Every structure is written in C-alpha cells, then in structure tokens.
C-alpha cells in the first residue's frame, strides 16, 4: 500500500509539472508555422559594434532562436548609419515580412517621428514590437579630470560632448538641455556610434559624451566606479542605480519645462526593444513574441544577463506596442512645443 501511495504521488507531481510547462511549449513548439526550420533570421542592429544597442542585440541573437519553431540560426547584422534611421527604414520598407528579419534600433526613433525629422520612411506604431529587454535611461558624463563635474558646472562652462546621427538621443538630448535648462554643451556631431565617442573622450578629444546606462555599466564598469563624472540622466525618473544623479526633470525650471522633458524622457521607457517589420501575419508575430517571452525565462539567457551585468527590466510585446502607440499620440500643443525647441536648437 505504501508503494502504491508513493507511485500515485509521483504520478501526480509529474502531471503538475506537465501542466505547468505546457503553456510555454504550446506557443512555439506547437505552432503550425514550420518555415523557420532550416532558415536564418537576421537581427538588424541599428548601431555599430561596442555600444549598448549592439550589446543587447547580440544578446537576443544568441538566445531567441532556441525558442522559435524550428530553431533557426539568428545572425546579428550591424547597420549603424543615420542613428538607426537607416536600420528602421530598412526593416519597415525592404526587409522580408515573413518573420526572418527583426531588429533593435535607437529608442530615439519614437521622438524622431513626433518631431517630424526628415528621412523617416516609417511609422513606429505600425512596427510589430516583439518585446523589451530593458528600459534605458541616457546618462551624460565627463572624464574624471574635466572641470565640469556636475550639471551646475555644465551651466557655467562650455563642454564639448560627443553626438552621433542628427536624430539620435545622444545628439538631441544635450541640445535640449541647452535650450530648456541652460547648459552649455557643444555637441560635436558625426561620430558613428557612442562607442567611438567614449574612445574620443578617453583620448581627450571630447570633454564628455552620453550613452545608455545599461550598456555603460556593463561595458565600462571601471569607468562608472572611478573614471567619469556623472552629470545628469535623461529620463522621466532617477534610475535606482543612480539615486544621487539628477534626472533632467529634476533640473527643469518650470512646470511646462518639466512636461516637455518628461515627453523626451519617454525614450527611456522604450529602451532596448526588439521590433519586427509591419505586415507580418498574426501567426508570425505571435511566434516571435512567444519566443521572446520564453527567452526571458531561459536559464542560459538569464545567466548571460547576470554575467554581463546589464540592466534587465523586460516587457512583453503587447504592452510595449501600447506604450509605443501612446508615445506618438501626444497632444498637438506638446508636439508643436517640442518641434519649436528642435528647430531653434544649436
């Protein structure tokens, strides 16, 4: 009798395990879409090697294929031109619409659309947003020997700071601070990516630069501890890792200025996210989103996240899609004020 009870217990626990695992297997392994088998998925990275976008893009490329039906090979491809606009244009207009092309681009493309930047051949709300690996607040900093050590110093002394493409947050954000807060950043535009601006700062060509906090603490942890002066974070709230570094909303002078900077700070909430072209069948986008969701629970993926010390604040695709659509649906008055600052900036 004792052995019978033990056998029943084992069967019961096995059934529970099967029930618990079933929803995760069902979305990908049970999919009727078999065209991923033996195929290659290209993950387009809208930045050059060495920066945060590249880091997160390669992380996803390394792991998501195991969770797609047929387990295709996922190949990362850098496309850094025009501050991710070239990559976004490609994904929207040229990339195949069969689930074999996905990408990661600068979160600045959200505001590029709001501000009516030239060269955009896409509508961000019509992309299929697959999921977010992390939010990503932009931080501005100078080298440790520079006389500009705080945001107050940046309002007193002219400070050269590296910029990339005209439409990137690394370029727009310090320009906006100049106009709204009164900093004296001189943005040097033309660097291909933030990895190169950080090297230029280290060599003394620039006083400082800006990049996403997640990528910075992962790739330059020694800098964070002892080699740079953190000036300001360009997000809607202070990051938990940086409680003593003011957000740009903190240094705004009027309620209207706070609202404007809050709108520009929405970029941080979009963060490091994976998107797919418009025009995918519902089955294809469901397969991509399900694979992304399963990847977030994959022990190998989580171990990789921990070993690289990156920020990890994930969001599933349906929720992310809503945030993106809401972000580009701002009131006309706020949109016009934002465009005024863009047009009259330095």
SULWOKA-V359705 format. One record per residue. N is the residue number from 1. RES is the residue in three letters. OMEGA is omega in whole degrees, 0 to 359 (NA if undefined). NEAR is the number of other ideal C-beta (glycine too) atoms within 12 Angstrom. Layout:
# SULWOKA-V359705
n | res | omega | near
N | RES | OMEGA | NEAR
N | RES | OMEGA | NEAR
This chain:
# SULWOKA-V359705
n | res | omega | near
1 | UNK | 179 | 7
2 | UNK | 181 | 8
3 | UNK | 178 | 9
4 | UNK | 180 | 10
5 | UNK | 180 | 11
6 | UNK | 178 | 12
7 | UNK | 178 | 13
8 | UNK | 179 | 14
9 | UNK | 180 | 14
10 | UNK | 179 | 14
11 | UNK | 180 | 14
12 | UNK | 179 | 14
13 | UNK | 177 | 14
14 | UNK | 178 | 14
15 | UNK | 178 | 14
16 | UNK | 179 | 13
17 | UNK | 179 | 14
18 | UNK | 180 | 15
19 | UNK | 183 | 14
20 | UNK | 184 | 13
21 | UNK | 189 | 16
22 | UNK | 183 | 14
23 | UNK | 183 | 16
24 | UNK | 178 | 22
25 | UNK | 189 | 19
26 | UNK | 188 | 19
27 | UNK | 182 | 29
28 | UNK | 185 | 34
29 | UNK | 182 | 25
30 | UNK | 183 | 17
31 | UNK | 176 | 30
32 | UNK | 180 | 17
33 | UNK | 182 | 29
34 | UNK | 187 | 19
35 | UNK | 174 | 22
36 | UNK | 183 | 32
37 | UNK | 179 | 18
38 | UNK | 183 | 14
39 | UNK | 178 | 23
40 | UNK | 174 | 25
41 | UNK | 177 | 40
42 | UNK | 177 | 32
43 | UNK | 184 | 43
44 | UNK | 181 | 40
45 | UNK | 185 | 42
46 | UNK | 179 | 48
47 | UNK | 177 | 50
48 | UNK | 179 | 33
49 | UNK | 170 | 24
50 | UNK | 180 | 28
51 | UNK | 183 | 45
52 | UNK | 180 | 49
53 | UNK | 179 | 52
54 | UNK | 181 | 40
55 | UNK | 181 | 41
56 | UNK | 179 | 47
57 | UNK | 180 | 43
58 | UNK | 176 | 32
59 | UNK | 179 | 41
60 | UNK | 180 | 45
61 | UNK | 182 | 34
62 | UNK | 192 | 26
63 | UNK | 190 | 32
64 | UNK | 183 | 45
65 | UNK | 180 | 35
66 | UNK | 186 | 27
67 | UNK | 173 | 36
68 | UNK | 179 | 42
69 | UNK | 183 | 33
70 | UNK | 177 | 26
71 | UNK | 180 | 23
72 | UNK | 170 | 32
73 | UNK | 178 | 21
74 | UNK | 186 | 37
75 | UNK | 176 | 23
76 | UNK | 179 | 34
77 | UNK | 180 | 28
78 | UNK | 176 | 31
79 | UNK | 193 | 35
80 | UNK | 189 | 34
81 | UNK | 171 | 27
82 | UNK | 174 | 33
83 | UNK | 178 | 41
84 | UNK | 181 | 55
85 | UNK | 178 | 34
86 | UNK | 179 | 34
87 | UNK | 179 | 45
88 | UNK | 177 | 46
89 | UNK | 180 | 32
90 | UNK | 182 | 29
91 | UNK | 184 | 42
92 | UNK | 191 | 33
93 | UNK | 191 | 22
94 | UNK | 185 | 20
95 | UNK | 178 | 32
96 | UNK | 183 | 22
97 | UNK | 183 | 22
98 | UNK | 179 | 25
99 | UNK | 180 | 42
100 | UNK | 175 | 33
101 | UNK | 173 | 38
102 | UNK | 182 | 51
103 | UNK | 172 | 46
104 | UNK | 184 | 52
105 | UNK | 176 | 52
106 | UNK | 177 | 54
107 | UNK | 178 | 51
108 | UNK | 180 | 49
109 | UNK | 177 | 47
110 | UNK | 181 | 45
111 | UNK | 176 | 44
112 | UNK | 179 | 41
113 | UNK | 179 | 36
114 | UNK | 184 | 36
115 | UNK | 179 | 35
116 | UNK | 181 | 18
117 | UNK | 179 | 32
118 | UNK | 176 | 16
119 | UNK | 179 | 21
120 | UNK | 178 | 29
121 | UNK | 182 | 23
122 | UNK | 170 | 33
123 | UNK | 190 | 22
124 | UNK | 180 | 41
125 | UNK | 180 | 25
126 | UNK | 168 | 24
127 | UNK | 171 | 41
128 | UNK | 183 | 39
129 | UNK | 189 | 41
130 | UNK | 179 | 46
131 | UNK | 180 | 40
132 | UNK | 174 | 37
133 | UNK | 180 | 46
134 | UNK | 164 | 40
135 | UNK | 184 | 36
136 | UNK | 178 | 46
137 | UNK | 177 | 46
138 | UNK | 177 | 54
139 | UNK | 176 | 46
140 | UNK | 184 | 55
141 | UNK | 175 | 46
142 | UNK | 177 | 38
143 | UNK | 190 | 33
144 | UNK | 183 | 22
145 | UNK | 184 | 15
146 | UNK | 180 | 28
147 | UNK | 177 | 18
148 | UNK | 185 | 35
149 | UNK | 181 | 25
150 | UNK | 177 | 25
151 | UNK | 176 | 37
152 | UNK | 176 | 21
153 | UNK | 181 | 23
154 | UNK | 175 | 37
155 | UNK | 183 | 22
156 | UNK | 186 | 15
157 | UNK | 174 | 23
158 | UNK | 186 | 22
159 | UNK | 177 | 38
160 | UNK | 183 | 28
161 | UNK | 186 | 47
162 | UNK | 174 | 42
163 | UNK | 179 | 39
164 | UNK | 178 | 43
165 | UNK | 183 | 38
166 | UNK | 184 | 29
167 | UNK | 184 | 40
168 | UNK | 177 | 51
169 | UNK | 179 | 49
170 | UNK | 178 | 52
171 | UNK | 185 | 44
172 | UNK | 188 | 44
173 | UNK | 177 | 49
174 | UNK | 176 | 49
175 | UNK | 179 | 35
176 | UNK | 177 | 44
177 | UNK | 177 | 44
178 | UNK | 186 | 28
179 | UNK | 187 | 30
180 | UNK | 188 | 38
181 | UNK | 180 | 35
182 | UNK | 174 | 19
183 | UNK | 182 | 36
184 | UNK | 177 | 26
185 | UNK | 171 | 44
186 | UNK | 186 | 23
187 | UNK | 179 | 38
188 | UNK | 186 | 28
189 | UNK | 174 | 28
190 | UNK | 176 | 21
191 | UNK | 185 | 35
192 | UNK | 180 | 31
193 | UNK | 184 | 40
194 | UNK | 175 | 50
195 | UNK | 180 | 32
196 | UNK | 178 | 29
197 | UNK | 178 | 41
198 | UNK | 176 | 38
199 | UNK | 179 | 26
200 | UNK | 176 | 26
201 | UNK | 181 | 37
202 | UNK | 180 | 26
203 | UNK | 180 | 14
204 | UNK | 178 | 15
205 | UNK | 180 | 20
206 | UNK | 173 | 35
207 | UNK | 184 | 38
208 | UNK | 178 | 49
209 | UNK | 177 | 48
210 | UNK | 178 | 53
211 | UNK | 179 | 51
212 | UNK | 183 | 50
213 | UNK | 182 | 43
214 | UNK | 179 | 41
215 | UNK | 182 | 44
216 | UNK | 184 | 42
217 | UNK | 178 | 32
218 | UNK | 187 | 35
219 | UNK | 182 | 30
220 | UNK | 181 | 32
221 | UNK | 179 | 19
222 | UNK | 175 | 15
223 | UNK | 183 | 28
224 | UNK | 184 | 26
225 | UNK | 191 | 12
226 | UNK | 190 | 12
227 | UNK | 182 | 21
228 | UNK | 174 | 33
229 | UNK | 180 | 30
230 | UNK | 185 | 39
231 | UNK | 188 | 42
232 | UNK | 174 | 47
233 | UNK | 187 | 42
234 | UNK | 180 | 55
235 | UNK | 183 | 41
236 | UNK | 178 | 29
237 | UNK | 176 | 24
238 | UNK | 177 | 25
239 | UNK | 179 | 33
240 | UNK | 179 | 16
241 | UNK | 189 | 25
242 | UNK | 185 | 29
243 | UNK | 183 | 13
244 | UNK | 179 | 16
245 | UNK | 185 | 31
246 | UNK | 168 | 29
247 | UNK | 181 | 35
248 | UNK | 173 | 44
249 | UNK | 179 | 31
250 | UNK | 186 | 27
251 | UNK | 176 | 29
252 | UNK | 188 | 29
253 | UNK | 182 | 18
254 | UNK | 177 | 14
255 | UNK | 178 | 11
256 | UNK | 178 | 18
257 | UNK | 177 | 25
258 | UNK | 180 | 22
259 | UNK | 180 | 22
260 | UNK | 181 | 37
261 | UNK | 175 | 41
262 | UNK | 181 | 29
263 | UNK | 178 | 40
264 | UNK | 181 | 48
265 | UNK | 178 | 42
266 | UNK | 177 | 38
267 | UNK | 182 | 47
268 | UNK | 180 | 43
269 | UNK | 176 | 33
270 | UNK | 171 | 50
271 | UNK | 183 | 44
272 | UNK | 187 | 49
273 | UNK | 178 | 47
274 | UNK | 179 | 49
275 | UNK | 179 | 48
276 | UNK | 181 | 44
277 | UNK | 170 | 35
278 | UNK | 174 | 25
279 | UNK | 176 | 21
280 | UNK | 174 | 30
281 | UNK | 177 | 20
282 | UNK | 180 | 15
283 | UNK | 181 | 23
284 | UNK | 181 | 32
285 | UNK | 176 | 33
286 | UNK | 179 | 29
287 | UNK | 179 | 40
288 | UNK | 181 | 48
289 | UNK | 178 | 39
290 | UNK | 179 | 35
291 | UNK | 179 | 44
292 | UNK | 180 | 44
293 | UNK | 179 | 33
294 | UNK | 178 | 35
295 | UNK | 182 | 38
296 | UNK | 180 | 33
297 | UNK | 183 | 22
298 | UNK | 181 | 25
299 | UNK | 179 | 14
300 | UNK | 178 | 20
301 | UNK | 182 | 31
302 | UNK | 176 | 20
303 | UNK | 178 | 14
304 | UNK | 176 | 26
305 | UNK | 182 | 30
306 | UNK | 183 | 15
307 | UNK | 180 | 14
308 | UNK | 176 | 25
309 | UNK | 180 | 22
310 | UNK | 172 | 37
311 | UNK | 181 | 35
312 | UNK | 178 | 28
313 | UNK | 190 | 27
314 | UNK | 176 | 32
315 | UNK | 181 | 30
316 | UNK | 191 | 28
317 | UNK | 184 | 35
318 | UNK | 179 | 22
319 | UNK | 178 | 21
320 | UNK | 179 | 38
321 | UNK | 181 | 30
322 | UNK | 180 | 18
323 | UNK | 180 | 29
324 | UNK | 181 | 38
325 | UNK | 179 | 22
326 | UNK | 183 | 20
327 | UNK | 180 | 35
328 | UNK | 180 | 32
329 | UNK | 183 | 20
330 | UNK | 179 | 25
331 | UNK | 183 | 15
332 | UNK | 182 | 11
333 | UNK | 179 | 14
334 | UNK | 178 | 25
335 | UNK | 182 | 23
336 | UNK | 178 | 18
337 | UNK | 178 | 27
338 | UNK | 180 | 39
339 | UNK | 178 | 25
340 | UNK | 180 | 19
341 | UNK | 179 | 30
342 | UNK | 185 | 31
343 | UNK | 185 | 16
344 | UNK | 182 | 14
345 | UNK | 181 | 24
346 | UNK | NA | 23
